[in-house]
Amino acid sequence: MTATTTPAGSDALDLRHRVRELTNRWRTEGRYTPRSDNWMRGFDPDFSRELAAQGLIGITWPQEYGGRGLSQAARLAVNEELLRAGAPVAAHWIGDRQIGPAVLRHGTSELKKEILPGIAAAQYVFCLGMSEPEAGSDLAAVRTTAASVEGGWLVNGRKVWTTGAHKATHTYLLARTERTDRKHEGLSEFIVDMATPGIEVTPIVDLAGEHHFNEMTFSDVFVPGRRLLGTPGNAWRQVTEQLSFERGGPERFLSTYPLFALALEAAPKGEADVEREIGRLVADLATLRRLARNVAASLDDGAAPIVDAATLKYLGNAFENDVVDFAGRICTPERPDLHAAWAQALLASPGFTIRGGAADVLLSIIAKQETRP
């Protein structure tokens, strides 16, 4: 199916209806079960390919690269609906959310043509080679190196907490290409095929017994020169821009929405304390949606809203944990479905405030901006 661009005024509503029809049909057919955190845990290439066939991946990208040239606000509408439905979107999420935009901003024409259509068609699955054993949220402390060799680069090092590496076709890689006195300098970004010799993936099983985290080891991995993203040594500026896409999306406050919807349905009626808590949560959700719209508008303007994205992630993670706490307090034996959904979200919740930047790092970003003249 070939997607066509709809008039600007009807983009968001049309897209919401399209996503609702798709998710409702898949649920009715029993092809997936809504659950919390499914944007990271729900890996279903068939679902991602159907989204791609309907033109719902890479929709903000130029048509020449498989996109539709729509706004970030339109993309926000799509993703809100997918998250609301607890859909299994992990197969395309990282590529669509941040790798595609990073390639559009900093990639060569050759790299754009090579990578973007594959993401938009849900043929490429990306993972993020950022964090390391001694460099989690402090990305400037990475030790993985990329040495210049004839025709490209030779990579050696380790990455950890890499979501989906065992299923990915490609990885985004942050590596040090030169030694400098300032750790924020001398970093570069690469797009690497996961089938390249020298890459080893080791599973990390989480508290829920699920395998989506991994450790990656790079031993003399050759990366062709054309796979360098942007300018050598300039990755710190590029990666901080990219984090605006990673931290500023609705997944930072809607990971637990399937649980929230179930809790609202099961909440006892007429209890003042419960109703006050629901009112506070609904008000928080409305505020977070407004912040997400502001981030989307800034991205449409060509900006990199680093502080706004950090603020959204910090507040959004708090909201997600508040939802888990609320659901846990109203669980009763009469609603085993709520208890099961709460238990699943509770086991996933330790990762909410770590992935994409720990809370202390986000507060540091916010504080530095607020104290600037």
C-alpha positions in Angstrom: 0.0 0.0 0.0 1.3 3.4 -0.9 0.6 6.2 1.6 -0.4 9.7 0.4 -0.1 12.9 2.3 -3.4 14.2 3.7 -4.2 17.9 4.1 -2.3 19.5 7.1 -5.5 20.3 9.1 -6.7 16.7 9.1 -3.3 14.9 9.6 -3.6 14.2 13.3 -7.2 13.1 13.4 -6.9 10.9 10.3 -3.8 9.3 11.6 -5.4 8.6 15.0 -8.3 6.9 13.4 -6.0 4.8 11.2 -3.9 3.7 14.2 -7.0 2.9 16.3 -8.5 0.8 13.5 -5.2 -1.2 13.2 -4.7 -1.8 16.9 -8.3 -2.7 17.5 -8.2 -5.2 14.7 -5.0 -6.8 15.9 -6.4 -7.1 19.4 -9.7 -8.5 18.3 -7.9 -11.1 16.2 -5.8 -12.0 19.3 -2.5 -11.0 17.6 -1.2 -9.0 20.6 -2.1 -8.3 24.2 -1.8 -4.7 25.4 0.7 -4.3 28.3 2.8 -1.6 29.8 6.3 -0.8 28.4 5.4 -2.5 25.1 7.4 0.1 23.1 10.5 -1.6 24.5 9.3 -5.1 25.3 6.8 -5.8 22.5 8.9 -6.9 19.5 6.7 -7.9 16.6 8.2 -7.3 13.1 4.9 -8.1 11.4 3.1 -5.4 13.3 5.8 -2.9 12.4 5.7 -3.9 8.8 2.0 -3.4 8.7 2.5 0.1 10.1 5.1 0.7 7.4 2.7 -0.5 4.7 0.2 2.2 5.9 2.9 4.9 5.8 3.0 5.2 9.6 6.8 5.0 10.1 9.1 7.8 9.2 6.2 10.1 8.5 8.1 13.3 9.1 10.9 12.4 6.6 11.0 13.6 3.0 9.1 11.4 0.5 12.4 10.6 -1.4 13.5 8.6 1.7 10.3 6.8 2.3 8.6 9.4 4.4 5.5 11.6 4.0 6.8 15.0 4.9 4.3 15.5 7.8 4.9 17.4 11.0 6.2 16.2 14.4 2.7 16.9 15.7 1.3 14.3 13.3 3.9 11.8 14.4 3.0 12.5 18.1 -0.6 11.6 17.3 0.5 8.3 15.8 2.7 7.4 18.8 0.2 8.5 21.4 -2.3 6.1 19.9 0.2 3.2 19.7 1.2 3.7 23.3 -2.4 4.1 24.5 -3.2 0.7 22.9 0.0 -0.9 24.4 1.0 -2.0 20.8 4.1 -4.1 20.1 6.2 -1.5 18.4 9.8 -2.2 19.6 10.9 -3.5 16.2 10.9 0.0 14.7 10.7 2.4 17.6 14.4 3.3 18.0 15.0 3.7 14.2 11.9 5.8 13.7 12.4 7.9 16.9 16.0 9.0 16.7 18.2 7.2 14.2 16.2 8.4 11.2 16.2 12.1 12.4 19.9 11.9 13.3 20.7 10.6 9.8 18.5 13.3 8.2 20.3 16.0 10.2 23.9 14.9 9.9 24.2 12.1 7.3 25.5 12.3 3.8 23.2 12.0 0.9 24.6 8.5 0.4 23.9 7.5 4.0 20.4 8.8 3.9 19.6 6.8 0.7 21.1 3.7 2.2 19.5 3.8 5.7 16.3 5.8 5.8 14.1 3.8 3.3 15.0 0.6 5.2 13.8 2.1 8.5 10.6 3.5 7.0 9.8 0.0 5.5 10.4 -1.7 8.9 13.2 -3.7 7.3 15.9 -2.3 9.5 15.9 -2.8 13.3 18.2 -0.5 15.3 19.7 -0.7 18.7 21.7 2.0 20.5 25.4 1.5 21.2 25.8 4.3 23.8 26.1 3.2 27.4 29.2 1.3 28.6 30.0 -0.5 31.8 31.6 2.6 33.3 29.8 5.2 31.3 26.0 4.9 31.7 24.3 8.3 31.6 27.7 10.0 31.3 28.1 9.4 27.6 31.2 11.6 27.4 33.1 9.0 29.4 32.8 6.3 26.7 36.0 4.2 26.1 35.0 2.3 23.0 37.5 3.4 20.3 37.3 3.8 16.5 40.7 4.0 14.9 41.1 5.4 11.4 42.2 2.7 8.9 42.3 2.5 5.1 38.7 2.7 3.9 37.1 3.2 7.2 37.4 2.6 11.0 38.4 -0.2 13.3 36.2 -0.4 16.4 37.1 -2.0 19.8 35.2 -1.8 23.0 32.0 -2.7 25.0 28.5 -1.4 25.2 25.9 -2.4 27.8 22.2 -2.2 28.5 21.7 -2.3 24.8 18.0 -2.9 24.1 17.2 -5.3 21.3 20.8 -5.9 20.2 20.0 -9.6 19.8 17.4 -8.8 17.2 18.8 -5.7 15.6 20.1 -5.5 12.0 22.0 -2.3 12.7 23.4 -0.4 15.7 24.1 3.3 16.2 27.6 3.5 17.8 29.2 6.2 19.8 32.9 5.8 19.9 36.1 7.8 20.7 38.1 8.6 17.6 40.8 10.8 19.2 42.2 11.3 22.7 41.8 14.9 24.0 42.1 16.6 27.4 38.4 17.3 27.3 36.2 14.2 27.4 33.4 15.8 25.4 35.7 16.2 22.4 37.0 13.5 20.1 33.8 11.5 19.9 32.2 10.3 16.6 29.0 8.5 15.6 28.7 5.5 13.3 26.0 3.3 11.7 27.1 -0.4 12.0 25.7 -3.6 10.5 25.2 -6.1 13.3 26.3 -8.9 10.9 29.8 -7.4 10.8 32.5 -9.9 12.0 33.8 -9.1 15.5 30.5 -8.2 17.2 29.4 -10.4 20.1 26.0 -10.0 21.8 25.6 -11.4 25.4 22.0 -11.4 26.9 21.1 -9.6 30.2 17.9 -11.0 31.7 15.9 -8.5 33.8 13.9 -8.9 37.0 10.8 -10.0 35.0 12.8 -12.8 33.5 12.7 -11.1 30.1 15.6 -10.7 27.7 15.7 -7.3 25.9 18.9 -5.9 27.4 22.3 -7.0 26.1 26.0 -6.4 26.3 27.9 -5.9 23.0 31.6 -6.5 22.5 33.4 -5.1 19.5 36.7 -6.7 18.5 38.4 -5.2 15.5 35.1 -4.4 13.9 35.6 -2.7 10.5 33.1 0.1 9.7 33.3 1.5 6.2 34.0 5.2 5.9 30.6 6.0 4.4 29.0 4.9 7.7 30.4 7.8 9.7 27.5 10.0 10.8 28.3 13.6 10.6 31.7 15.1 11.4 34.6 13.2 13.1 35.0 14.4 16.6 31.8 16.4 16.7 29.5 13.7 18.1 28.9 15.4 21.4 26.9 18.2 19.8 25.2 15.7 17.5 24.3 13.2 20.3 22.9 15.8 22.6 20.6 16.9 19.7 19.6 13.2 19.2 18.7 12.9 22.9 15.9 15.5 22.3 14.2 12.9 20.1 14.9 10.1 22.6 13.8 11.9 25.8 11.0 14.1 24.5 8.5 11.6 23.2 5.2 10.3 24.7 6.8 7.0 25.6 8.4 8.8 28.6 5.0 9.2 30.2 2.7 6.6 28.5 4.6 3.4 29.1 2.1 2.5 31.8 -1.0 3.8 30.1 -2.6 0.3 29.6 -2.3 -0.1 33.3 -3.7 3.4 34.0 -6.8 2.7 31.8 -7.4 -0.6 33.6 -7.0 1.1 37.0 -9.5 3.9 36.1 -12.0 1.2 35.1 -11.5 -0.8 38.3 -11.2 2.2 40.8 -13.9 2.2 43.5 -16.5 4.9 42.9 -17.4 7.5 45.5 -14.3 7.4 47.6 -12.9 10.9 48.0 -9.3 9.9 48.4 -9.4 7.8 45.3 -11.1 10.5 43.2 -8.6 13.1 44.3 -5.8 10.8 43.3 -7.4 10.2 39.9 -7.8 13.9 39.4 -4.2 14.6 40.1 -3.0 11.8 37.8 -5.3 13.0 34.9 -4.1 16.6 35.4 -0.5 15.4 35.4 -1.1 13.5 32.2 -2.7 16.5 30.5 0.3 18.6 31.4 2.8 16.1 30.1 0.9 15.8 26.8 1.2 19.6 26.5 4.9 19.4 27.1 5.2 16.7 24.4 3.4 19.0 22.0 5.8 21.8 22.8 8.8 19.5 22.1 7.2 18.4 18.8 6.7 22.1 17.8 10.3 22.9 18.6 11.5 20.0 16.5 9.3 21.2 13.6 11.0 24.5 13.9 14.4 22.9 13.5 15.5 23.3 17.1 16.9 20.7 19.5 14.8 21.2 22.7 17.4 19.5 25.0 16.1 21.1 28.3 12.4 20.6 27.4 13.0 17.0 26.5 14.9 16.4 29.8 12.1 18.0 31.7 9.5 15.9 30.0 11.4 12.7 30.7 12.0 13.6 34.4 8.4 14.4 35.1 7.1 11.7 32.8 9.0 9.0 34.7 7.6 10.2 38.0 4.1 10.0 36.5 4.6 6.5 35.3 5.7 5.3 38.8 2.8 7.2 40.3 0.5 5.1 38.1 2.1 1.9 39.3 1.7 3.0 42.9 -2.0 3.9 42.4 -2.9 0.7 40.6 -1.2 -1.3 43.4 -3.2 0.4 46.1 -6.6 -0.4 44.4 -5.9 -4.0 43.4 -8.5 -6.4 44.8 -9.0 -10.2 44.4 -12.1 -9.4 42.3 -9.8 -7.9 39.6 -7.1 -10.4 38.8 -6.6 -8.7 35.4 -5.6 -5.5 37.2 -3.3 -7.3 39.6 -1.5 -9.1 36.7 -1.1 -5.8 34.7 0.2 -4.1 37.9 2.7 -6.9 38.6 4.0 -6.7 35.0 4.4 -2.9 35.2 6.0 -3.0 38.6 8.7 -5.4 37.4 9.4 -3.1 34.4 9.4 0.1 36.5 13.0 0.1 37.8 14.1 0.9 34.2 11.9 3.9 33.7 14.1 6.4 35.5 17.4 5.0 34.1 17.0 4.4 30.4 17.6 7.5 28.3 19.3 9.3 31.2 19.2 8.9 34.9 17.2 11.4 37.0 20.3 13.1 38.4 21.6 13.7 34.9 18.3 15.2 33.8 18.1 17.5 36.8 21.7 18.6 36.0 20.7 19.5 32.5 17.7 21.4 33.7 19.6 23.2 36.5 22.4 24.4 34.2 19.9 25.9 31.8 17.9 27.6 34.6 21.0 29.3 36.0 22.2 30.5 32.6 21.9 34.4 32.2 
